Amino acid sequence: MRRPRRVPLPGQAVTLLRDLSALTGSGAFVLPSLVSTRRPMSENTLNTALRRMGFGADEMTSHGFRATVSTIANESGLWNADAIERALVPIAATTVRSPAARAMAAPGAPGAWSSDRP
């Protein structure tokens, strides 16, 4: 089982999430399951939405967004590559918390991802 983790968010993301809560309610998930609000939306739901938008399975998957963000963030040169990966890779419950994991709150961590960065 995965454990929660903290990833600092830029102001634009916080504003977007607050606005989105008006549509999704005050549940634990930004994108809840259609079946139960106690579960997150499934990867298959997102993949089905992509297919309905015309993307083939060989063109885009929900997991492909992670790879896209990683590529764009790394190519921008604004953030440390290790910090980018820490922000994007799920942390297993058995992972030992390391100094690298604590670095997420350090300057240069990708939580400062913002369109108004210099």
N, C-alpha and C positions, 0 to 999 in steps of 0.2 A: 504494500500500500504506500502511496506517495504521502509525504507530509507537507503541510503548508510551508511557504517560504515568503520572504519579503523581497520585493523588487520595487525600488523607488520609482515613482511615476512622474512625468512632467506635468505641469499645470494643465496643458491641453487634454491629456488623458483623464485626469481627475474630473475636469469639467464634463467631458464626454460621458464618463461613467455615472456622474450625478444626474445628467440629463436622461441617460438610458434607464435609470432606476424608475423614472416616471412610467416607463412602458413595461418594465419587467417586474416591478414591485420591490419589496424589501427582502427578498429571499437571499439565500447564501450564494447563488450563482448569477452571474451576469447573463449567461445564456443557459437557462434551465432546460431540462428535458421536457418534451411535450407530454410525456406520460406521467412524470412525477417531478414536482419542483424541488424535491430533496436530492435530485441527481442532476449532474451537468448534461447538457446537450451532447449527444453521441457524435463520434467522428463520422459515422455513417450518415447522420442527418446532414452534416456539413457537406459531405461528398455528394449526397443526393441533390442538395441545393446547387452545387457547382455543375452537376450534369444538366439540371433544368435550365441553367444559364448558358448552356451550350459548350461547356468544357468537357472534353473527353477524358477518360481515366488516364490516358497517356499524356495529357496536357497539364492537368492540375489536380492535386488532391489537397485535403485540408492540411495534411502534414507538410505539403509543399510551401505553405505560408511561412513556416519556421525557417526553411532553407532560404526563401526569398529575403526575409528580414535579415538573416545572418549575412547573406551576400551583400545586401545594400549597406548594412552597418559596417561591415569589414572594409568594403570598398571606399566608404566615405572618409576613412582615416580619422574619424573623430573619437573613437573609443578603442580601448585595449581589446585585442581579440579574445583573450581569456575571459574578460568581463562580459563580453557579448555572449560567449558560450554558456557561462554560468547563468546568465539571465534567461537563456532559451532552453536549456536542457533540464528535463524533469529530475528532481532529486528523489531517490528512493528512500524509504523509511530506514533502511539499513545503512545509509551513507553516514560516515562519521563526519561531524562538523569540523572543518579544517580552517586554518587561517585564510585560505583562498575563499571559502564560503563567506567568511566575515567581511571580506573585502568588498562585498556588494554595496556596503554603505559608504565606501571610500570615494573620494573625488575621482572622477574618471569612470566610475561604474555607469553602465548604460541606463540606469534609472533616470539619468539626466537627458535622455533622448528627447529632444525637443526641436521643433522647427526653428526656434529662435536662438539656437546655439551659434556662437561665432564661427 
